Amino acid sequence: SNKTTPKARKVMPPRPSQADDSPLIQRGPLITVDQLATVQADPDVLKKNKIVTLDSANKHPVQNAYRMLRTRLMQNMRTNSCRILGVSSIRENEGKTFTAINLAIGIAAEIGQEAILVDLDLRKPSIHRCFGIESEQVAGLKEYFENEESDVARLLVCPGIDQLGLLLSADPLARSSDVLASDRGRQLFAELRARLSERTVIV
């Protein structure tokens, strides 16, 4: 196969002048995963989509590889006080969604650790389908970026997996790169950093 492996990369936090000190941030109480509304994932759909880090009973050959990757990434992130992890690829269909989901579930499986998985493929959002969540159940990033919802806490859900939260998108957004580079895009990550616990990793 000529496919390349998607790379997980650290995303450095924005400078305070652009993020945490911005007057645009919707300040509010601290958000933890156990406070989130539950939108139940479908175990059969997860299995069909090869989400292997969730199934501890049936050992999959890839599970150990993801555990090792998670351990090394978390060590590196903790050393550098980094809480945001980006998963990207050069081309489509290289497995970045598969990698992001398995990593997020693996990170959330650590004792005392939480993870928030954010679907930033705004042009072709798909994470909700991988969990078996219908688009009608999703109120997420489209509403946030179009200013229909100002409080990001209302958009976060738990798929019924301990210590894992999701920030989803169901409807495609035009000019997604411009949207993410906008003030609203910077505000999203600043707000997540400000309102999520220090033990929460954003994927």
Salt bridges, closest charged atoms under 4 A:
GLU92 OE2 - ARG123 NH2 3.14
GLU92 OE2 - LYS124 NZ 3.30
GLU94 OE2 - ARG91 NH2 3.23
GLU110 OE2 - ARG70 NE 3.77
GLU110 OE1 - ARG78 NH2 2.83
GLU114 OE2 - ARG199 NH2 3.34
GLU146 OE1 - LYS142 NZ 3.10
GLU149 OE2 - ARG154 NH1 2.87
ASP151 OD1 - ARG195 NH1 2.66
ASP178 OD2 - ARG175 NE 3.05
ASP183 OD1 - ARG186 NH2 2.20
GLU191 OE2 - ARG195 NH1 3.40
